[in-house]
Amino acid sequence: MITELLVFIYVLLAIFLGVRIFTKTLSWFAETDRTVVPVSTASMVGWGFLAFFLALILEAIVLYSFRGGTTAFVLLAILVGPIEEGAKLLPFVAKRKETPMRRWSLTVKTAFVFGSIEAVMYFLLLISRGNLLGALFRMIVMMFHVAWTAVALEDALRGSLMKGYLRASLLHGLYDAPMLLLYAGNSAGVPLILAGIWAIVYLYHSIDGAFEFAVSYARKAVARRNESDVEEYSEEISMENGETWENGGEEDPRELTSSP
């Protein structure tokens, strides 16, 4: 009875906070697009599909290695976070020559594409089985993927991508584990469901801080670049003034006193 009640609270909370995370993320996208140079649609879609299908292949290997049994779902519950969060962080790692905020922007949009593909696929699958509520639920929580990636990238911008990856993987895994195990017919324990509830609440309270840090980082980067440009311009002006004083088309004073 307690397990069923906790599962109900877990799903209800995921829906309620999922809607809030969805709207928050859209609002932050508008803010970051004004602060960071936007990435091309082709680039974000390409990386999104690459990340999604890489994760899909790895998860399929786990499932088919154990013929989709309970052991497979237990392993998937453990590995789904590291697999999917690692796949979504690929552009941040691959684009090392780009500025940190360009990489951030591309990676966050990659996560958005990743979540959108997953949501559409689940929506069509669940609709085909007559599960309208489940289909709507998957569409609502699609922005969780963006939120997990934003959390990972906050630590990356602070200097520790591995810390961010592990934190996002843990939150993702704790969110997915209860439903994966229940779907497999394995009675998810009370502590695991409570951990899933904690992961949802933690994610909700972390998303604003993750995006705020990114916006602040971008603005500081712009300010440093502008300050550097001003300094370089001042140095150029100083050099030009010095050259004008010495060789600005007038006779060198020393030549006036020299012997013919």
N, C-alpha and C positions, 0 to 999 in steps of 0.2 A: 504493500500500500504506500509506504514512504517513497519507494523508488518511482512508482507511477506518478505520485504528486510532484516529485522533484523533476521528472522528465517534462511534465506539463509546465512547470515554472520555467524550466530551461528553454523550451520552445517558445513560450510566451515572451520571455525576456529577449530571446534572439530576434523575434519579430519586431517587438517594440523598439529595442535599441538598434536593430538593423535599419529601420526606417530613419531613425535619427542619424545614424552613421551615413546613410545614403545621402540625406540632405546636407549634412555637414561637409561631406566630401565634394559634392557639387559646388558648394559655396567656396571651399578652399581652392578648387580648381580655377574658379574665376579669379581669385586673388593671386594665385601663383602665376597664372597666365599673364597677369599684368606686371609681374616682377621678374619672371624668368623668360628668356627667349623660347617661344614654343617650338616643339619638335614637329617634324613633318608627319603627316598622317601615315604615309607609306612606311616610315621608319617604325612608328609605334605599333602599327598593325603587323608588320613583318616580325618584329621581336615578340609581340604578343602571341602570334601563332606558333613561333618557334618554341617559346617557353611552354605553351600549353601542350603541344604534341610531345615535347621531351618528357614532361611530367606524366603525360598519359602513357607513354611507352614504358617508363620505369614502373608506374603503378600496375600496369598490365602484367609486367614480368613478375611482380610480387604475387598478384592474384593467380595467375596461371601456373606459377611454380608450385603452388599448393592446391591447385584445382578448385579455387574459389571457396575452400572450406573455412571453418572457424579460425584455423591457424593463419590463413591468408589475411583475414580481416583484422586479426589482432596485430599482425605485422604491419598492415597498411595503416592501422590506427597509430602505430608508433612512427612510421616513416612518412606519412602523408605531409606532415609539416615540413620536415627537412627537404623532401623532394620538391614540393611546390614552391616553397620560399626560395630555395636555391635556384630553381628554374627562372623565377621572376627577377632575380638579381643578376642574371647573366649580362644584360647590357651595361650595368654599372661597372662590372668587372672588365668587360671587353672593351669599353670605350675609355680607357685610362688616359688617352691623349686629350680628351675633351675636358672642359672645365667641370668641377664638381657639380655645379647646379645644372648644367646641360645633361650630365649623366643622371642626376636626380630626376629631372623632368622626364627624360626618356624612360627611366625605370618605373616611375609612378604610372605613366601612361601605358607602359607594357603591362603592369598589373591590372589596369582598368580593362584593357583588351582581353587579358587572360580571364578575368572574372566575368566579362561579358560572354565570352565563348562558352565557358562552363555553365553559366546561367541559362543561356539559350538551349544548350544541349540537354540539360536537366529538365528545362521547361517542356521541351518537345517530348522527351521520354515520359515524364509524369503525366502530361496531358493525354498521351496515347494510352495510358493506363487508367485514365479517368480520375486522376488525383489532382484536381484543380488547386486545392489549398497547398499541396506540396509544391506544385509548379510556381505558384505565386511566392511562396516562401523562398525558393531558390533565387528568384529574381530580386527579392528584397535584400537578401544578404550578399549580393554580388559585390558590393562595395567593401565587404570585409577584406577582400584580397588587396584592395588599395590601402586600406588601413594597416594591415599587417606589414605591407611593404614600406609604408611611410614610417612606421615604427622602426623597422630595420635600418632605413636610410638615415633616421635621426642619429643613431649611434655611428653610422658610417661617416656622416659629416663631422661628428665629434672625434673621429679618428679610429673607430673600431668597427669595421664591417662585420667581423666574426661575432662580436657581441650582439650586434643588431640582428644578424642572421639567426643566432641561437634563440634570442628573445622572441622574434617573430615565429620561428619554428615551434617553440613551446606553446605560444598562444594559439597558433593554428591547430597544432596537434590536440591540445586540450579541448578546443572547440569541437573538432570533428570526432574525437574518440567515442564519446557516449553514443552518438547516433550510428556510427559505423558498427559498434559492437552490438547494439540493440537490433540493427538491421540483420546482422549475422545470427541472431538468435541467442547471443551471449548476454546474460543479464549484467548490464553495466552496474558496478557497485556504487553505493551512495557517495563515497569519497570522489570517485571519478566524475560523477554528475555535478557535484559541488565544485570541483575543479573547473569543469566546463562553464558553469555559471560565473565563476570568478574570472575566467579568461574573457568572457563577453563583456563583463562590467569593466575590467581593466582596459580592454581595447577601447571601449567607449570613452573612458576618461583620458586615454593617451593620445587620441587622434588630434585634438586641438594643439597639444604641446608639440607633437611631431611636425605638423604643418607650420606652426608659428616659428619653430626653430629654423625651418627651411627658408621661410620668408625673411627672417632676420638675417640669416646667413647670406642670402642673395643680396639683400640691401647693403650689408657691410662690404660684400665683394665689389658691388658697384661703386660704393663710396671710396674704397681703396683704389680702384682703377681710376676713378675721376681725380683723386688726389695725386696719383702717380702721373696722370696725363698733365695736370697743372704744373707739377714739378719739372717734368721734361720740357714743357713749353717755356717755363721760366728760364731753364738752363739754356735753351736755344736762343731766347731773346738776349740773355746776358752775353752769350758768345757772339751773337751778331753785333751787339752794341760795342763789344770789345774790338771786333775786327774793323768796325766802322771808324772807331777812334784811332786805330793804328794805321789802317790801310783803306780808309773810306774814300779814296779818290783824291785826297789832298796830299801835298808833299810831306814827306817825313820831316819833322822838325830837325832831325839830326843831319839831314842832307843840306839844310840851309846854312849850317855852320861848318860844313866840310870844305876842304880845299878843292878847287877845280882840278 
